[in-house]
Every structure is written in C-alpha cells, then in structure tokens.
C-alpha cells in the first residue's frame, strides 16, 4: 500500500513540475511578443502589388523619367498611371506600347490621334475594367509583337563582343607502324624416347 501511494505522489509531483514549466515558458513567450506600434515617422511608401522587385523613390523617379522619354509622354502621365491607377511598371509599359501603336495606326486616318489622345483612349478602357490583353485586342494590336519589337536585338548591341573564330583542328598524327614481329622459330622435333612404341 505504501509503495502505491508513493508512486501516486511522485506522479502528481511530476505533473506539477511539468505544468509549472509550461506556464513559465508560455509567460516568457508572451512577454517576448510584446510589439511596439510603429511610429508615423518610420512609414515607408507603399509598393504597388505585383511589383516583384523592391522600389525606392530614386528608382521610381528614374523609371518615370525613362518611360516618359521613351514613349514621348509627360512624366505626370506616367506618375498618374503609377499612383492614381495603381499600375505596375510592366503594365504601364504595355499601356504605353498599345497607345503608341494606336496613335501610329491612326496617322493615315481622317482624324489622326496624338500620343496623349491615344493614351487617354486606352486608359478609358482600362478604367472600365478591361485587362491589358482585352485592350490590345480591342485596339487590333498584337501585344506580343509590340513587346518583341520593344526589346533590343541582341545582334545590334554595340557592346557585344564577337567570339573569336575557333582554331582549326589539327590533324592527328599518324600512329607509327608497329614493328613486325620476328618470325617464329620452329622448334626442332623431339627425339623419340627409347623404349616407347618400339
């Protein structure tokens, strides 16, 4: 009986020790998880969803300037697409490619469009909820061809260094002829042993 009661007491003591250790560890985790609210001075500008790469104000300004110069639009138009319409850089570039093609295609019509008018027309479709592919299709533009034409041709790059010509393979030297094996010397016949077969 005494042995059984000792076992029960030990068992209860083990449970108490385990429970106290668990409550201590939970308390330390809670204390470590105390979060201080961020200050308003540390606020970083929001990144447009869909942009894989990190953004900085200097990089953004450089991209805005580059796109405006490349497509002949104002920096304000690019900024509006980025900040007001919440478009990613690739989306902005595609919209500018489409609007550029629309303006070029209308050049021979009775009412040619300026780049700004073409961009406004394309943006109106975007604001109505159409996607880039739908807009391109609606404007009779093959976006894939535009994107291919927008990339520089690898062969035209000035900085590309041509590979030197491979030297001609040298002929393998001929293997020297093996020397002829000496002719086999015939062994003399063995003399018959006396007493056999005679």
C-alpha positions in Angstrom: 0.0 0.0 0.0 2.8 2.4 0.9 4.6 1.8 -2.4 1.4 2.5 -4.3 0.8 5.8 -2.5 4.4 6.8 -3.1 4.0 6.2 -6.8 0.9 8.3 -6.9 2.6 11.2 -5.1 5.6 11.0 -7.4 3.3 11.0 -10.4 1.4 14.1 -9.1 4.7 15.9 -8.4 5.9 15.2 -12.0 2.6 16.7 -13.3 3.0 19.8 -11.2 6.6 20.3 -12.3 5.6 19.9 -16.0 2.7 22.3 -15.6 4.8 24.9 -13.8 7.5 24.7 -16.6 4.8 25.1 -19.3 3.3 28.1 -17.6 6.7 29.7 -17.2 7.6 29.1 -20.9 4.3 30.5 -22.1 4.7 33.6 -19.9 8.2 34.2 -21.3 6.9 33.8 -24.9 4.1 36.3 -24.3 6.5 38.8 -22.7 8.8 38.5 -25.7 6.0 39.0 -28.2 5.1 42.5 -26.9 5.0 44.6 -30.0 5.5 48.4 -30.0 3.4 50.2 -32.6 5.4 51.7 -35.4 5.9 55.4 -35.3 4.4 57.5 -38.1 7.8 58.9 -38.9 9.1 55.5 -40.0 6.3 55.0 -42.5 7.6 53.7 -45.9 5.8 54.4 -49.2 3.5 51.6 -50.2 4.7 49.4 -53.1 2.2 48.6 -55.8 1.1 45.0 -55.6 2.5 42.9 -58.4 5.9 44.6 -58.5 8.4 41.8 -57.8 11.4 44.0 -57.2 11.8 46.4 -54.3 11.2 50.0 -55.0 12.8 53.2 -53.8 11.9 56.8 -54.6 15.1 57.3 -56.6 14.5 54.2 -58.7 10.8 55.2 -59.2 11.8 58.7 -60.4 14.3 57.2 -62.8 11.8 54.8 -64.2 9.2 57.5 -64.6 11.7 59.7 -66.5 12.8 56.8 -68.7 9.3 55.7 -69.6 8.2 59.3 -70.3 11.3 59.9 -72.6 11.0 56.6 -74.4 7.3 56.9 -75.2 7.1 60.7 -75.7 4.6 61.4 -72.8 4.8 63.6 -69.8 6.2 62.3 -66.5 3.0 63.4 -64.9 1.1 61.0 -67.1 3.3 58.1 -66.0 3.0 59.1 -62.4 -0.8 59.2 -62.7 -0.8 55.7 -64.1 1.5 54.5 -61.2 0.0 56.3 -58.3 -3.6 57.0 -59.1 -4.4 53.9 -61.2 -2.1 51.7 -59.1 -0.4 50.1 -62.1 2.8 48.1 -62.0 5.8 49.1 -64.2 5.2 46.3 -66.7 1.5 47.2 -67.0 2.4 50.9 -67.6 4.9 50.0 -70.3 2.3 47.7 -72.0 -0.3 50.5 -71.9 2.2 52.9 -73.4 3.1 50.4 -76.1 -0.5 50.0 -77.0 -1.3 53.7 -77.1 1.9 54.3 -79.2 0.6 51.8 -81.8 -2.9 53.2 -81.7 -1.5 56.7 -82.4 0.7 55.4 -85.2 -2.2 53.4 -86.8 -4.4 56.5 -86.8 -1.8 58.7 -88.6 -3.2 57.9 -92.0 -6.9 58.3 -91.0 -9.1 61.3 -91.4 -8.7 62.1 -87.7 -5.2 61.2 -86.5 -4.7 60.8 -82.8 -1.9 62.5 -80.8 0.0 60.3 -78.3 -1.9 61.9 -75.5 -5.3 61.3 -77.1 -4.4 57.7 -77.8 -3.2 57.2 -74.2 -6.4 58.7 -72.9 -8.4 56.4 -75.1 -6.5 53.3 -73.9 -6.7 54.5 -70.2 -10.5 54.9 -70.5 -10.8 51.2 -71.5 -8.5 50.3 -68.5 -10.7 52.3 -66.1 -13.8 50.5 -67.4 -12.3 47.2 -66.1 -10.7 45.8 -69.2 -7.4 43.9 -68.9 -4.3 44.6 -70.9 -5.0 41.7 -73.3 -8.6 42.8 -73.9 -7.5 46.4 -74.5 -4.9 45.2 -77.0 -7.4 43.0 -78.8 -10.0 45.8 -78.8 -7.4 48.2 -80.4 -6.4 45.5 -83.0 -2.9 45.4 -81.5 -0.8 42.3 -81.1 0.8 42.9 -77.8 3.3 40.1 -78.2 4.7 41.6 -81.4 4.9 45.0 -79.7 6.9 43.5 -76.8 9.2 41.7 -79.1 9.8 44.9 -81.1 10.5 46.8 -77.9 13.4 44.6 -76.9 16.8 45.4 -78.4 18.0 42.9 -80.9 20.9 41.0 -79.4 22.9 41.2 -82.6 22.6 45.0 -82.7 24.1 45.6 -79.3 27.3 47.7 -79.7 28.8 46.3 -76.5 28.6 42.7 -77.6 32.0 41.3 -78.3 32.2 38.8 -81.2 33.6 35.4 -80.3 36.9 34.7 -81.9 37.0 32.1 -84.6 37.8 28.7 -83.3 41.2 27.5 -84.5 41.1 24.7 -87.0 41.5 21.3 -85.5 44.9 19.9 -86.1 45.2 16.5 -87.8 46.0 13.7 -85.5 49.5 12.4 -86.1 49.6 9.1 -87.7 50.4 6.2 -85.5 53.8 4.8 -86.2 53.7 1.4 -87.8 54.3 -1.4 -85.4 57.5 -3.2 -86.0 57.0 -6.6 -87.5 57.1 -9.5 -85.1 60.1 -11.7 -85.6 59.1 -14.8 -87.4 58.6 -17.7 -85.2 61.4 -20.1 -84.9 60.4 -23.6 -85.4 61.2 -25.9 -82.6 63.3 -29.0 -83.5 61.4 -32.2 -83.4 61.9 -34.1 -80.1 63.8 -37.2 -80.4 61.8 -40.2 -79.6 62.4 -41.7 -76.2 63.8 -45.1 -76.4 61.6 -47.9 -75.3 58.3 -46.3 -76.4 56.4 -47.7 -79.2 59.3 -49.7 -80.5 
